[in-house]
């Protein structure tokens, strides 16, 4: 029977943000903090469970005792493919740790853009009393690119608001309450005429550049766009062009290929493009949620089962 007594943590700062109550779940186990890549590589051959994010991609073949990598995020594109990583190593992600924060953020972004709250705040700063006319989200069509756990959670909230939801799912299988679901190769069919598009897919070889000029052009004139997936899925240049042409009314992008977004990036200053610092999934208890997910993975493996959030290493999610 497998029993894990030691858990290596990278970066070590995560240990300082977990509550005592959550850490008590690991009574009898020892956390070993790793300060940097050098410390990580010094012990890579001794690690059985790695709770981490952002470590070097190299030297995985030396991880001969490793059985679990519990990634501190939903997207594992910064880890996979991990050349040399033994086939027996399970990779699990933080799936479920972003509830309800991320779905609420996506819906909040739609409200913010639809009702022009930033513009109203600017008017207030200028002491201008100018009525802004908006149409409600109710009755509009929302397309969700990526109807996984988070995408379905966004869908439920949108349906409760009276929106018609359509979407894209890798399997193309139906989702309760969603009017139409298609596979990625048919995405233009459900994006056509949609009043809003929310992207929430992970970054893989298949999804890189999946949202570009054709997808944005398919949306209704004056559509809204929200990206809370992963940087690299959306062609931000195409979003900017669509905003500047007036086809998109507004866009909120929370994820970029290069993060932090460079201070000299022109994207900071695009009208009606709202840049947020990859904050959509963060909540006050996010670290505790990550540790609870880690605990669930360890307990599952020790019982002879797969972790609840195990990743298909070939698919990348």
Secondary structure, 3 states (H helix, E strand, C coil): CCCCCEEEEECHHHHHHCCHHHHHHHCCCEEEECCCHHHHHHHHHHCCEEEECCCCCCCHHHCCCCCEEEECCCCCCCCCCCCCCCCCCEEECCCCCCCCHHHHHHHHHHHHHHCCHHHHHHHHHCCCCCCCCCCCCCCCEEEEECCCHHHHHHHHHHHHCCCEEEEECCCCCCCCCCCEEECHHHHHHHHCCCCEEEECCCCCCCCCCCECHHHHHHCCCCEEEEECCCCCCECHHHHHHHHHHCCEEEEEECCCCCCCCCCCCHHHHCCCEEECCCCCCCCCCHHHHHHHHHHHHHHHHHCCCCCCCECCCCCCC
